[in-house]
Amino acid sequence: MTRDGFNAFCSGLPVTTHVVQWGGADVWKVGGKVFAIGVPQGRTMLVTFKTSPMSYDLLKEQPGLRPAPYLASRGFKWIQHCAKPGLSDADLRAYLAESHRLVALGLSRKKRGELGLAI
């Protein structure tokens, strides 16, 4: 997935915000909470996203994927797409959408209501 493709997809998810931080990473948030991080690596991206515990256990062993540095070492269920073969762009988009949903679910009911998120 390219940087433009990553940012275009994340911007299309409901009530997202984008910041560039941590040395040039594209950081996408919902309700002020991070759901995706993209770091440019040449023509591709290192893409980090939150997963369910089951997805984490399945994905962490797949070629091209790894537990996300820093986040996973602190017990968080985050995966980093870091090399080929990794995930197809379609599968990566599905996991990014799921990450968005999981993070939004972690927001308070009041905050989700204020944002208009019907989850």
C-alpha positions, 0 to 999 in steps of 0.5 A, a space after each residue: 500500500 502506498 502512502 497516498 493509498 493509506 491516507 486516502 483509505 483512512 480519511 474515508 473512515 468516519 470522523 477521523 483526524 490525521 496528524 504527522 508526528 513521531 518523525 514523519 509518521 502519518 497517524 490516524 485517530 478517531 475520537 482522539 485515539 490512534 487507530 493506524 500509523 503509517 511510516 513511509 518506507 520508499 514506495 511502500 508503508 510500514 502500517 501499524 494497526 490495532 487488532 482483536 486478540 484472536 487476529 493478533 495471535 494469527 497475524 503475528 506469525 505471518 510472513 511480513 507481519 510482526 507484533 508492533 514495536 513498542 506497542 506490543 511489548 507493552 501488552 497491546 494487541 497491535 500488528 505492524 505490516 512490515 514486509 512482503 508478502 504481508 497482507 494484500 491491500 484489500 486485507 490491509 484495508 479490512 484490518 484498518 477498518 476493524 482497527 478503527 471500529 475497535 478503537 471507536 468502541 473503546 471510546 465512552 458512550 458519550 464521546 461516541 454519541 458526540 461524534 455521531 458514531 453508531 457502533 
